[in-house]
């Protein structure tokens, strides 16, 4: 992350923290309890409005089983992630986008598409069950 302002650095680090926390399906409250802060402080870290201390960042790295380099953008590999190569390739493409706002937009778009797809699958399951009941 060369030649960026402190504010941009904090936002990028916070975004990476949010991504890894959500990947592990951990709430703000749970992460806060693990690192000794309230959930509001975790929100501030993730938004980039406050810088996380090196000690707490090291705790996060341990909790999520990533190298500390992950948060600084120099190591994007997550140990034991279990993600397919296709998923990692997509994540890599998103990481190459030119700015943080665009990355966040793509992230939120993917989340909404996933919600919509999940709702469709649930509805299909209900429809199939109704057909089975009629038979």
Short mmCIF file of the C-alpha atoms (twelve columns), coordinates in Angstrom:
data_MODEL
# 
_entry.id   MODEL 
# 
loop_
_atom_site.group_PDB 
_atom_site.id 
_atom_site.type_symbol 
_atom_site.label_atom_id 
_atom_site.label_alt_id 
_atom_site.label_comp_id 
_atom_site.label_asym_id 
_atom_site.label_seq_id 
_atom_site.Cartn_x 
_atom_site.Cartn_y 
_atom_site.Cartn_z 
_atom_site.pdbx_PDB_model_num 
ATOM 1   C CA . UNK A 1   0.000   0.000   0.000  1 
ATOM 2   C CA . UNK A 2   2.554   2.529   -1.158 1 
ATOM 3   C CA . UNK A 3   2.008   6.288   -1.182 1 
ATOM 4   C CA . UNK A 4   -1.368  6.450   0.516  1 
ATOM 5   C CA . UNK A 5   -2.524  8.756   3.274  1 
ATOM 6   C CA . UNK A 6   -2.956  7.616   6.854  1 
ATOM 7   C CA . UNK A 7   -6.721  7.894   6.452  1 
ATOM 8   C CA . UNK A 8   -6.723  5.682   3.342  1 
ATOM 9   C CA . UNK A 9   -4.422  3.215   5.104  1 
ATOM 10  C CA . UNK A 10  -6.783  2.983   8.101  1 
ATOM 11  C CA . UNK A 11  -9.775  2.471   5.800  1 
ATOM 12  C CA . UNK A 12  -8.033  -0.289  3.839  1 
ATOM 13  C CA . UNK A 13  -6.885  -2.042  7.014  1 
ATOM 14  C CA . UNK A 14  -10.384 -1.722  8.491  1 
ATOM 15  C CA . UNK A 15  -11.976 -3.090  5.341  1 
ATOM 16  C CA . UNK A 16  -9.694  -6.132  5.482  1 
ATOM 17  C CA . UNK A 17  -10.624 -6.621  9.143  1 
ATOM 18  C CA . UNK A 18  -14.325 -6.484  8.255  1 
ATOM 19  C CA . UNK A 19  -13.871 -8.966  5.393  1 
ATOM 20  C CA . UNK A 20  -12.056 -11.550 7.487  1 
ATOM 21  C CA . UNK A 21  -14.480 -11.113 10.415 1 
ATOM 22  C CA . UNK A 22  -17.485 -11.645 8.157  1 
ATOM 23  C CA . UNK A 23  -15.824 -14.608 6.451  1 
ATOM 24  C CA . UNK A 24  -15.585 -16.221 9.861  1 
ATOM 25  C CA . UNK A 25  -19.225 -15.299 10.550 1 
ATOM 26  C CA . UNK A 26  -18.236 -13.422 13.690 1 
ATOM 27  C CA . UNK A 27  -20.273 -10.500 14.990 1 
ATOM 28  C CA . UNK A 28  -18.860 -7.141  15.974 1 
ATOM 29  C CA . UNK A 29  -19.717 -7.976  19.584 1 
ATOM 30  C CA . UNK A 30  -17.892 -11.304 19.469 1 
ATOM 31  C CA . UNK A 31  -14.733 -9.805  17.989 1 
ATOM 32  C CA . UNK A 32  -14.873 -6.965  20.499 1 
ATOM 33  C CA . UNK A 33  -15.074 -9.457  23.362 1 
ATOM 34  C CA . UNK A 34  -12.072 -11.358 21.998 1 
ATOM 35  C CA . UNK A 35  -9.885  -8.257  21.705 1 
ATOM 36  C CA . UNK A 36  -11.157 -6.390  24.765 1 
ATOM 37  C CA . UNK A 37  -13.182 -3.560  23.261 1 
ATOM 38  C CA . UNK A 38  -16.849 -2.750  22.721 1 
ATOM 39  C CA . UNK A 39  -18.505 -3.450  19.381 1 
ATOM 40  C CA . UNK A 40  -18.627 0.290   18.652 1 
ATOM 41  C CA . UNK A 41  -14.829 0.382   18.732 1 
ATOM 42  C CA . UNK A 42  -14.645 -2.522  16.290 1 
ATOM 43  C CA . UNK A 43  -16.986 -0.532  14.006 1 
ATOM 44  C CA . UNK A 44  -14.574 2.405   14.203 1 
ATOM 45  C CA . UNK A 45  -11.644 0.147   13.319 1 
ATOM 46  C CA . UNK A 46  -13.533 -1.307  10.362 1 
ATOM 47  C CA . UNK A 47  -14.626 2.090   9.057  1 
ATOM 48  C CA . UNK A 48  -11.093 3.431   9.363  1 
ATOM 49  C CA . UNK A 49  -12.105 6.262   11.676 1 
ATOM 50  C CA . UNK A 50  -9.795  4.863   14.392 1 
ATOM 51  C CA . UNK A 51  -6.511  3.046   14.014 1 
ATOM 52  C CA . UNK A 52  -6.289  -0.352  15.670 1 
ATOM 53  C CA . UNK A 53  -3.304  -0.887  17.949 1 
ATOM 54  C CA . UNK A 54  -0.581  -3.333  16.861 1 
ATOM 55  C CA . UNK A 55  -1.368  -5.568  19.861 1 
ATOM 56  C CA . UNK A 56  -5.059  -5.822  18.949 1 
ATOM 57  C CA . UNK A 57  -4.220  -6.327  15.298 1 
ATOM 58  C CA . UNK A 58  -1.929  -9.219  16.283 1 
ATOM 59  C CA . UNK A 59  -4.810  -10.683 18.322 1 
ATOM 60  C CA . UNK A 60  -7.070  -10.442 15.283 1 
ATOM 61  C CA . UNK A 61  -4.459  -12.215 13.186 1 
ATOM 62  C CA . UNK A 62  -4.384  -15.046 15.731 1 
ATOM 63  C CA . UNK A 63  -8.177  -15.243 16.012 1 
ATOM 64  C CA . UNK A 64  -8.657  -15.418 12.248 1 
ATOM 65  C CA . UNK A 65  -5.534  -17.492 11.600 1 
ATOM 66  C CA . UNK A 66  -4.021  -15.054 9.134  1 
ATOM 67  C CA . UNK A 67  -0.577  -13.546 8.984  1 
ATOM 68  C CA . UNK A 68  -0.334  -9.980  10.234 1 
ATOM 69  C CA . UNK A 69  0.686   -9.128  6.651  1 
ATOM 70  C CA . UNK A 70  -2.874  -9.834  5.525  1 
ATOM 71  C CA . UNK A 71  -4.102  -6.640  7.179  1 
ATOM 72  C CA . UNK A 72  -1.389  -4.606  5.477  1 
ATOM 73  C CA . UNK A 73  -2.237  -5.950  2.045  1 
ATOM 74  C CA . UNK A 74  1.049   -7.762  1.484  1 
ATOM 75  C CA . UNK A 75  -0.319  -11.270 2.093  1 
ATOM 76  C CA . UNK A 76  -3.767  -12.080 0.768  1 
ATOM 77  C CA . UNK A 77  -3.659  -15.802 1.502  1 
ATOM 78  C CA . UNK A 78  -5.815  -16.980 4.379  1 
ATOM 79  C CA . UNK A 79  -4.628  -20.210 5.929  1 
ATOM 80  C CA . UNK A 80  -7.136  -23.010 6.010  1 
ATOM 81  C CA . UNK A 81  -9.717  -20.944 4.168  1 
ATOM 82  C CA . UNK A 82  -11.172 -23.847 2.219  1 
ATOM 83  C CA . UNK A 83  -12.146 -21.509 -0.636 1 
ATOM 84  C CA . UNK A 84  -11.981 -22.807 -4.187 1 
ATOM 85  C CA . UNK A 85  -9.480  -21.431 -6.666 1 
ATOM 86  C CA . UNK A 86  -12.335 -19.706 -8.527 1 
ATOM 87  C CA . UNK A 87  -13.414 -17.840 -5.397 1 
ATOM 88  C CA . UNK A 88  -9.838  -16.794 -4.658 1 
ATOM 89  C CA . UNK A 89  -9.416  -15.602 -8.246 1 
ATOM 90  C CA . UNK A 90  -12.547 -13.468 -7.981 1 
ATOM 91  C CA . UNK A 91  -11.333 -12.022 -4.681 1 
ATOM 92  C CA . UNK A 92  -8.000  -11.266 -6.299 1 
ATOM 93  C CA . UNK A 93  -9.715  -9.414  -9.148 1 
ATOM 94  C CA . UNK A 94  -11.717 -7.357  -6.670 1 
ATOM 95  C CA . UNK A 95  -8.522  -6.534  -4.764 1 
ATOM 96  C CA . UNK A 96  -7.074  -5.146  -8.003 1 
ATOM 97  C CA . UNK A 97  -9.872  -2.579  -8.369 1 
ATOM 98  C CA . UNK A 98  -8.512  0.974   -8.319 1 
ATOM 99  C CA . UNK A 99  -10.100 2.318   -5.144 1 
ATOM 100 C CA . UNK A 100 -11.632 1.271   -1.855 1 
ATOM 101 C CA . UNK A 101 -15.102 2.655   -2.611 1 
ATOM 102 C CA . UNK A 102 -15.341 0.555   -5.766 1 
ATOM 103 C CA . UNK A 103 -14.167 -2.535  -3.835 1 
ATOM 104 C CA . UNK A 104 -16.843 -1.962  -1.214 1 
ATOM 105 C CA . UNK A 105 -19.507 -1.480  -3.877 1 
ATOM 106 C CA . UNK A 106 -18.623 -4.785  -5.541 1 
ATOM 107 C CA . UNK A 107 -18.560 -6.500  -2.132 1 
ATOM 108 C CA . UNK A 108 -22.050 -5.208  -1.236 1 
ATOM 109 C CA . UNK A 109 -23.391 -6.041  -4.700 1 
ATOM 110 C CA . UNK A 110 -22.154 -9.634  -4.336 1 
ATOM 111 C CA . UNK A 111 -23.752 -9.849  -0.884 1 
ATOM 112 C CA . UNK A 112 -27.130 -8.686  -2.247 1 
ATOM 113 C CA . UNK A 113 -26.945 -11.115 -5.166 1 
ATOM 114 C CA . UNK A 114 -26.196 -13.924 -2.715 1 
ATOM 115 C CA . UNK A 115 -29.182 -12.962 -0.542 1 
ATOM 116 C CA . UNK A 116 -31.435 -12.923 -3.598 1 
ATOM 117 C CA . UNK A 117 -30.105 -16.305 -4.800 1 
ATOM 118 C CA . UNK A 118 -30.608 -17.814 -1.339 1 
ATOM 119 C CA . UNK A 119 -34.203 -16.596 -1.232 1 
ATOM 120 C CA . UNK A 120 -34.823 -18.130 -4.679 1 
ATOM 121 C CA . UNK A 121 -33.390 -21.477 -3.556 1 
ATOM 122 C CA . UNK A 122 -35.571 -21.450 -0.440 1 
ATOM 123 C CA . UNK A 123 -38.650 -20.730 -2.554 1 
ATOM 124 C CA . UNK A 124 -37.734 -23.544 -4.973 1 
ATOM 125 C CA . UNK A 125 -37.415 -25.938 -2.019 1 
ATOM 126 C CA . UNK A 126 -40.876 -24.901 -0.772 1 
ATOM 127 C CA . UNK A 127 -42.354 -25.343 -4.271 1 
ATOM 128 C CA . UNK A 128 -40.784 -28.799 -4.640 1 
ATOM 129 C CA . UNK A 129 -42.112 -29.828 -1.233 1 
ATOM 130 C CA . UNK A 130 -45.615 -28.656 -2.208 1 
ATOM 131 C CA . UNK A 131 -45.431 -30.733 -5.397 1 
ATOM 132 C CA . UNK A 132 -44.339 -33.783 -3.409 1 
ATOM 133 C CA . UNK A 133 -47.249 -33.351 -1.016 1 
ATOM 134 C CA . UNK A 134 -49.701 -33.285 -3.936 1 
ATOM 135 C CA . UNK A 135 -48.300 -36.489 -5.455 1 
# 
